[in-house]
Amino acid sequence: MATGTILNALVFMLFFGLGTLPALFSLAFWGTRLSWQNKQAMRKLVPYVVGLTAILLIIRGLNLNIPYLSPFISERSADTVSCH
């Protein structure tokens, strides 16, 4: 992502970091409070979530013209854009 200036890049990364802090803190908080059984259940669930995500990404890339799931991507030729 091109931000144009170093200051814009700094501000972008600052707000990105601030935006991810709540998720990181909640993971750290709840990770220490899960019981052993819950951790085992999560370990069994993760491969299914990863597999489902992979299947959805593959279907999305097939260009099947299904709204929201696999939208049609037109095959227009790329035009060169000159910003200067």
C-alpha positions, 0 to 999 in steps of 0.5 A: 500500500503506497501512502505517499509520504513517510508521515502518512505511512507512520500514521497508517501503521500507528492506527493499524497497530491500535486497531489490532490491540483489542484483538491481541489483548482478548486472545491473551486474556482468554487464552489463559482462562480456557480449560484443557478440554476447551483447548483440545476442542479448539485444536480439533476445530482449527483444521475444519475452519482452515479447510472451509476457508480454503474451499471458499477461497477456491470457489471464489477464484473459480469465477462462477458468477454466484453473487457474494460467493464467486462473483464474475470477474471481467477479463478486461485488458489492463490499461497502464495508468500514469499518475504523473 
